[in-house]
Every structure is written in structure tokens, then in C-alpha cells.
Amino acid sequence: MALASPLTRAVSTSAFRAAAVAVAAYLVCAGLVIGLLLWQTNRILTEQVLSTLQSEAQLLEAEARGGDLQGLEHAVEVRSRPEGPGLYFLSDRSGAKLAGNLSHVPPEISATGGVFQYVRAGGDPAEPRLGVAIPMDLGNGIRLVVGRDIEDQRRFADEMGTLYIAGLGFLSLTGLIAGLVISRVVLRRVETINVATRSIMQGDLSQRIAISGSGDEFDVLADNLNTMLERIEALMNGLREVSDNIAHDLKTPLTRLRNQAEAALMDPRGEGAYRDGLEQTIEKADDLIKTFNALLLVARLEAGVLKENAESFDVGRLVHDVAELYEPVAEERGLELRLDIADGARLIANRQLVGQAVANLIDNAIKYSAKAAQTASHPPTIDIALTKRGDNVEIGVADRGPGIAPEDRERVLKRFVRLEKSRTETGTGLGLSLVQAVARLHGGAVRLEDNRPGLRIVLTLPAPPADR
């Protein structure tokens, strides 16, 4: 039973059924071709025999016209060799045999000729041979039957038929075995995928489908599935990390919010303390609402629900306006904004989202360059550049802050991630994740580079065809 189960599974696979259908179609075609060849071969052999008989009959008929009956008898006797292929029977008007190696006129022969069985002189009656003959009326009641032994042709046809059947049988068996082998190989590859998927369904998201390295369709499928699994694992890890970060980052402000409300209620100053407590509570509640709004916006961006609000606009003008908005904030913190904007760059995108992404980059640069401004002899610069590079528009913002280590640059783009060792400013950890979401929504990318000192963040967005 243990052996029957794999065989049953192999036979029931689509690969085996496809192989069986292909073998059946091949056998039908091969059978038709071989049958046609056999028929054509038999036809050619038959035509050759009939042509030979007709030629010989014409020669004998010409000799009979001379009226020399004895010469005709002699010619027939000469041709009637015991072991030769020629078959003859010459009779007079009474039907008596005059010459030939046939004992009588075969009854199978009609007026136009026919195929018959005969026993060669001295042969075994139990093993008749096959012949074909045509009758001739030579006048004066003289009849001549001219024939040929076709036993060799018959045996050749039988051997060819046997070979034909054996060949079809061999092809059928070989095709079925090949189908079983193919189905077993396919089943083994599919089972590898099934084992991996069962492990994944049981919770092991790190499981991957093995790739044989042959580059076949299964390797392509496995590679695509592994890419999908990596994306799913990344999303699940991101969700887990976001959940942990939400619990960690929002627990403290919510606790402070409650404690302030409780302290206001217990304050002996009365109504004035209540008002101050409510104002502080509203202010912190507004901060929490901003955090949730930012989180909701990132989720909507990653879902692509805002992509349809795209328009064509001058991205250089947008970057200039956003930088102008943040210029007073930068001056207040002792920083200088320096712009380098290429003319004529346009985008087809969601203008508001691109503006929000640029604002987040500038806000981060101001926030983390503030400490450098406190110790610098002259105002540190924040460089904002817009360039057209190939088929893309690049918006780069470079600060003079502490920078980010290369191993942390990928992680910092995730939601609620804050690098406490180098980024000590308060925040939600959603700024760069929103920039990343805006880039993905528009088919772009975010790149973090070392500014020596500081960090340079480049937002790359695809330019419209007219701008290329």
C-alpha cells in the first residue's frame, strides 16, 4: 500500500495526464504515418508484381500468335522452374494441362485475375503459399495462367505489421514510463513547495521554497513566492514593530495626560487649576491626534488610496515654497537654508503629499542640526537641492547633524523608529516613514547618504514623459 500511494499520486497528477494525452496524440499520428507507409509499400509491391505479370503475359501472347503451340509449351516449361517465383498453367480447349508448374487453375482467379493459395510441387500441403495470377485466352481454346509467388511479400508485410504493432506498443510503454517519471519529478517539486507552505501556515515565516538552480518554471515560481514571502514577513515584522512602538511611544504621553488631569482635579486652587489642566490636556491630546493622523496617512499611502489625486506641477516651485515657509524656523535656531533648484522640473504626482514629504525632510534637518548651531562660529547650512537626473527628479536635503550609521539607514525609514543614540530630539518616528510611503506611492525611492558631517536624504521621483 505504501508503494501504491506514490504511484497513484503520480498517475493522478496533471503532468501525467498531459504526458498521456501527448503520448496518445503521438501514437495516433505515428500510427497513421506508419499505416500510410505500409499501405504505400504494399501498393508499390503489388504494382510491380502486376506490371511484371502483364509484361510477361504480353511476351507469351506474342509468341502464341505465331501458331507454334509446341514453342509456347517449351517457353512455359522453361519458365516453370520448381523453385522460381513464376507460376504458369497452359491448357488446351478441353482443359487438359499442357505445361506449367501449377497442377490446376486456382478457383480464386476470376476473369481479371486474383490472389490464391497453392502448394508447390513437393511442398507440404499444410503450408500453402500465396500467389497472384492473371488469365489469358490465346485463341483456339488455349488458356494460359501467368502468376507470381508473393509469399515473400506476404511475410514481409506480416513482419512489418508485427513490427508496427510492437513499435506502437513500445512507444506506448515508453510514453507512459516517461509520463510517470515526469509526474514524479513535478510532484517532487510541488511537494517541496507544499512542505514550505505548510511550515509557513504553521507560523514559520522565515521558511523559504528551495530553488534547484535549473532556471525552469518551478524556479521562477519559487523565486516569485520567496519574494512574496519576504514582503509578507517584512510587513508582519513591521506590523509587530509598529504595535510594539505604539504601545511604547503612546503609553507615556497617555499616562502623562491622565496624571495631569488627575493633578488638576486635586489642585487646591480650584477653577484656575482646572482651566490650566484642561488646556495642557487639550495640547497633549492634539499631539496624540497628530500622531494618529500621521500614522493613518502613512497607512493610506502604503495602500495606494491617494494615488489618483495626481496633477502636473512645477516641483521646483513647490520646494522653494516649502523652504521659504521653514526659513524663519531655521533662522531662529541659528541655521541657514541654502537652495540649489534646477529650472523646469515637473512632476505628475499628488502635490500635497510631495510637499508634505519635502517639509518632513526640512523639518528633520532643522531639528537635528540645531545642536551644531549652538557651537558653530557661523550658521551651519542646510542644503536643499533639486536636480533632474535621467528619467527622475531628485530632491536632496543635507543637514549638519550627528548623522545615521549605515547599518541603521534602512531601519530608520520604518514607522515609529527613532535612533536614540544619535537622534535625541522628541518626535513620533513617522516623518521618514511618511517620506518613504510617498516615494513608494509614486514609484520612487528614498536614499540616505553620509554628508560628512551630517546626513543627506534624497527623495527620487519619476519624471513625466514630457519632461524627459
N, C-alpha and C positions, 0 to 999 in steps of 0.2 A: 504493500500500500504506500510505503514511503517512496518507492521508486515510481509508482504510478502517478503520484501527485505532481511532481515536476513535469512529467511528460504531458499530463492532462493540461497543466497550465500553459506549457509551451504550444500545444496544439490549439488551445483556445485563444491565443494572442492574435492581435490584428496583423502582426508581422507574418505569422504562419499563414493566416488566411490570404494575405496579399501574395505571399510566395506561392501558395497553392493555386490561386487564380492565375498568376503569371505562368506557372508550370503548365496548367491546363490549357491556357491560350497558346503557349509554345507548342505543346503536344498536338493540338488541333492543327496549327499551321504546319508543323513538321509532318504530321500525318497526311495532310493534303498535298504537300510538296513531294513527299516520298511516293505516295499513291500515284500522283501525276507522273513521276519519273518511271515508276513500274509500268504504268499503262503505256507511256510513250515507248519504253523499251520493248514491251510486248508487241506493240503495233509495228515498230520498225522491223523486229524479227519476223513477224507474220508477213509483212510486205516483202521482205527479202525472200522468204520461202516461196510465196506465191509468184513473185517475179521469176525466180529460178524455175519453178514448175512450168509457168507459161512459156518461157524461153525454150525449155527442153521439149515441151509438147509441140511447139511450132516446128522445131527441128525434125522430130519424129513424123509429124504430119507431112512435112515436105518430102521426106523420104518415102512415105506411104503413097504419095501421089504418083510416084514413078511406076507403081504397079508391081514392084518387086516385093512380094509378101515374104519370101524367104530372107531377103536382105533386111526387112523390117524385123523379122523374128531374130535374126542374128544380132542386130543392133540392140534389141531389147535384152537378149541373153547376155550380151557383153556388159550392158549397164547393170544387170541384176546381180551384182556381187553379193554374196551372203552377208558380209559384214558392212557393206556400203550403206550410205544413207538413202539411196534411191529405192523406190518401191514401184513395181510395174506388174501389170496383168494384161496380156494380149489374148483376145478370144475371137473365134470365128463366128459366123452367123448363127451357129447352133449353141453358142455359149461355151464351147469347149476351149480349154486353155491351150494356147499355142506357145506362149513364152511368158517369163516373168518370175519374180520371187514371192509373189502373193499367191496363196492357194485358191482364192476366190475373190470376187468383187465384194468388198465390205458393204453391208446393207446400209450403213450410215451415210454413204456417199450418194448425194442427190444429183440432179442434172447439172448443178453448178459446182459440185464438189462438196467436201466436208471433212471433218475430223473423225478418226476412227481408231479403234484398238485392234491390234493384230498380234500374232505370235510368230516370231521369227523362226525360220526353219531350224530345227534342232534346239529351239529355246524351250523354256519352262512355261507350260500353259498357265501356271498360276501367277506368272509375272508378265502380263501382256504389255506391249509397248504402244506408244501413241504415234499416230501418223496423220498426215493430211494429204489429200489427193484430189485431182480433178479428172473427170471422164472425158473421152474424146470419141466421136463417131467418125471413123476413117472411110466410110462408104462400103458397099457390098456386104453389110452386116458385120464388118470388122470393128471391134471396140478395143480401145486402149485406155487403161487407167494409169496415170502418171502421178506418183506421190513421193513424199519425203518423210523420213523418220524424224520426228520432232521430240523424241524422248529426252534428248539433252536440253532442249529449250524448256521442256516441262520441268525437268529437275532444276534448271537454273531459276525458273520462275518460282518453284516451291522454296528453293533455298533463299531467294530474295524475299519472299513472303515471310519465311521464318525469321530471317534477319531483320525484316521490317518490324515484325511483332516484338522480337527480342530487343531491338533498338528502342522502340517506344516504351517497352517495359523498363528497360534500363534508365531511360530518361525520366520516366515517372518516378522510379525509386530514388534516383539521384536528386530529382527536384524536391521530393518530399523530405529526403535527408537534409538537403540544403535549407529547406524551409524550417526544419526543426532546429538546425544549427543557428540560423539567423534569428529565429524566435527566441532561442535560449540566450543568445548574445544581447538581443534587445531587452529581453526580460531581466537579464542580469543588470543592465544599465538602468532600467526603470526601477528595479528593486533597490538599487543604490540610492536613487532619488527618493523612493518611498521611505527607506530607513532614515535618511536625513530629515525628511519632512515629519516623520513620526517623532523623532527626537526634538524637533523644533516645536511641534504641537504640545509636547510634554513640558515645554518651558525652557529648553536649552537653545537660546537664540544665537549662541556662538557657533552652533553646528553649521557646516557648510557642505555642499554637494561636491564629491570628488570629481576632478576633471582628468580624463585619461591622457590628454595631450595630443590626441589624434586630430583635433580640429574639426570633428564631424558635427552633425546637427545636435547630438546629445551634449557635446562640449559647449556649443553655443548656447543651448538651453540652460545647461548647468551654470555657465558664466552669467547669463542674464538673471537666473534665480538667485545666484550668490550676490549679485549686485543689489537685487531687490531685498534680500535678507539683510545685507549690510545697511541699507537705508532704513529698513524696519527696526533693526537693532539700534541704529543711531537715534531714530525717533523715540523708541522706547526708553533708551538711556536718557535722552533729552527730557522726555516727559517725567521720568523718575527724578532727574536732577532738578527740573523746574519745580516739581512738587516739594522736594526737599528744601529748595531755596525759598519757595513761597512760605513754607512753614517756618523757616528760619528767619527770613527777612521781614515778614509781616507780623510775626509773633511779638517782636519787641515794640514796634510802634503801636500795635493794638493794646499791648499791656500798658504802655505809657499813656495812651488815650484813656483807658479805663482808670488808671491811677490818678490822672489829672482831674477827671470828672469826680472821682470819689473824694479827692483832696478838696476840690471846690465845694462840695456838699458839706464837708466837715470844717471848712474855714469859718471862724467865728465872726468874720467881718460881715457876713450876710450877703445882701443883694449885690454889692460891688464885687465880692469874691466870686459869686455865681456868674456874673457877666464876664469877668476875666477868664474864668474857667471855660465858659461856653465858647468864647472867642478862640481860645487856644485849641479847644476840641474841634471846632469847625476848621481851623487852619490845618491841623493834622489829618482830619478827615479828608480835606481837599487833596492833601499829598497822597493819601491812600487811594483816592479815586483816580488821581493822575496815574498812579502805578498800575491800577487795574485797566484803565483806558489804554495805556501803552501796551500792556500785555494782550489785551483784546485786539489792538491794532496789529501787533505782530502776528497773532494767530490768523487774523483775516488776510494779512498779506501772504502768509505761507499757504493759505487755502486758495489764493488767487482770486478772491471775490471782488477785488478792487481794480483788476487789470483792465476792465472795459472802459474806465474813465480816463482814457488816454487822449492826449491832444498834442499838437505840434507847437513847440515854443522855443524861444531863444534861451538856451541853458546858460550862456554867459551872462545874460541879463539877470537871470534868476540867482546865480551865485553871487553876483555883485550886490543885489538887493539884500540877500541874507547876510552877507559880510557887513554891509552898511548898518544893518539892524544890530549886529553884535559889536560894532566898533566902540560905542560908549562903554560897554561892559569890559571890553579889553583894556581900554584906556584907564578905567577905574582900577583895574588890577595891575597896572603898570606894564601892559603888553602893547605890542604894535602889530596890527594886521597888515600884511603885505600881499597884494593881489597881482597875479600874472594870468590874465584871461585871454584866450585866443578868440578872435572875432569870427562871427558867422557860424558858430557851432549850434546845431539844433538837435532836439530830441523829439521823438513821439513817445510820450510816457505820461504818467499821472503827475502833473506839475506839482500838486500839493505834497505828494509823497516824496518826490525828489527834493523839494525844498526842505521837508522835514528831515530827510537824511543828511543834507548838507548842514542844516542847523545843528543836528546832533554831533556831527564831526567837529564843527567850530566850537560848540559848547564844551565838548570833551577837551579840545586843545587848550581852551582858555582855562578850564578847571585845573588841568594838570601842568600847566606852565606857570601858574601863579607863584609857586614856591621859588622857581628860578628867578622871577621878577624881584623877589624880596632881597636877593643877594647880588643881583647884577648891577654893574655900574651904569648900564644903559638899558633901555627897554628891550627885552627879548622879543623876537619876531615870531609870528605865526604865519607861515607861508601858505597861501591858498592859490592853487594853480589849476587851470582848466586847459587841457590840450586835446587836439584831435590826433589820434594815433591809429592809422589804418582804418578799419571799419568801426572803431569805437571812439567814445568820448571819455576821457579820464578826468576825474575831479579829485585832486590830491590836497590833503590838509596835513601840514607838518608842524608839530609843536616842539617845545624845548623842555619837555617834562622828563620824568625818570625813564620813560620807555617801557617796553614789554619784552621779556625774554623770548627767543624764537620758539621754544617749546610750548609757550603759553598763548601764542598768537592765534592758533586755531580755536582754542577753548574759549577765549575771551569774546568770541563772536556769538556764543550761546547765551540764552536768556538767563538773567539773574546771576551771571558770573562776574565777580569782582575780585581782582587780584590784590589782596590786602597788603602784600609786601611792598608793592610798588604804587598802588592806587589807593591812597588813604582817604580820598575825598568821599563824602557821602553821596549816595546815588542808589538807583534801583537795579542797575546792571542790565537795563533793557536798551540803552542807547545804541550800542554797536549791533545788538541783535536785530534792532529795527532797521539799521542800515543794511545789514546782511539780507533781511527779508525783502527790502525794497529792491536790492540788486537781483535777487532770485526772481522776483515777480516780473522784472523787465528783461530777464535773460542775461544779466550782467554778473559781476563778481566783485568781491572786496579783497584787497590785498594789503597786508601790514608789512611795513619795511622799517629798517633802522634809519633814523635821521641823524644820528651821531652829533650831538646828543638828542634824545627825544624819540618820538615815534612819527612816522609818516603813514597815513592811511589813504589808500587810493580806491575810489569808487569808480568802477568801469561799467559803462552802459553802452549798448549797441546803438549806433547812429542810424537814422533813417536812410533809405537808398538814395534819396535826392541829395543827401549831404556827403555821400561817399565819393 
